[in-house]
Amino acid sequence: MIEHSVFALPFAYMASLTAMFLDDGTVDWLTLLLVTVAMVGLRTFAMAANRIIDREIDARNPRTAHRELVTGAVSVRTAWVGAGVALAFFLGAAALLNPLCLALAPLAVVPMVVYPYGKRFTDFPHAILGLAQAMGPVGGWLAVTGSWSWDAALLGVAVGLWIGGFDLIYACQDVASDRTGGVRSVPARFGIAGALLGARLSHLVTLGLFAWYTVATDGGPLLWVGLVVVTGAFAYEHGIVRPDDLSRINRAFFTVNGFVGIALFGFALLDLVARGLGV
């Protein structure tokens, strides 16, 4: 599921390139390549682990019953091998970046494994997913500087709330199956209307944190334009999904949120170049 990297990877790039701009004003292409390998490797591991751990739940849900581990098109052993290879790429990239990235790498892995179990013990597994995704921008900044940054943490929390918010929307389509099978989630516990309200609030806070990050990093006009575009995308996303009409959830989940990540990164990159980033 490499395409799922479009959600978090642009923000890891955004953090990395901002750190490079503030450091010496030039792009370190090798570091950017290693960030890419690390992000795609960890995302692939997370997706594989999620499918392995949830295969029995997936089998009971009509929407997910066609997945490869359920139908037997891919064996569990093959899936574990793939997960192991992806994890090795992640750890290898972290080791090549700097000692701090390698030391903290296990902390990035833990929520990726805990998340699929979360729906068994909490009504808020979406928060665990948000935590997992929040690590992308922080890791991207650490890859460049080897040190902590509160600016990167701001961006990370924004990304975590954004992804946790649209996971609330996505989970609405499984309410009936989740309640029947005892799977826990915000929509299953509080209803579809409650979940959509939570998603709207999450994305409002996300926009506030994006603005805070822009101010904290002295972002220029182009980055502010990007925020306006993203605000419009959020408004569209929440306009097409309603409690009585979930027919456009996939458009909201994949199309709109993929656009959010790519659009904001694109404007951030243009802004950094306009401010003097050497590519």
ABEGO torsion letter per residue (X at the ends): XAAAAAAAAAAAAAAAAAAAAAAAGBBBAAAAAAAAAAAAAAAAAAAAAAAAAAAAAAAABAAAAABAAAAGABBAAAAAAAAAAAAAAAAAAAAAABAAAAAAAAAAAAAAAAAAAAAAABABAAAAAAAAAAAAAAAAAAAAAGBBBAAAAAAAAAAAAAAAAAAAAAAAAAAAAAAAAGBBBAAAAAEAAAAAAAAAAAAAAAAAAAAAAAAAAGBBAAAAAAAAAAAAAAAAAAAABBAABAAAAAAAAAAAAAAAAAAAAAAAAAAAAAAGBBX
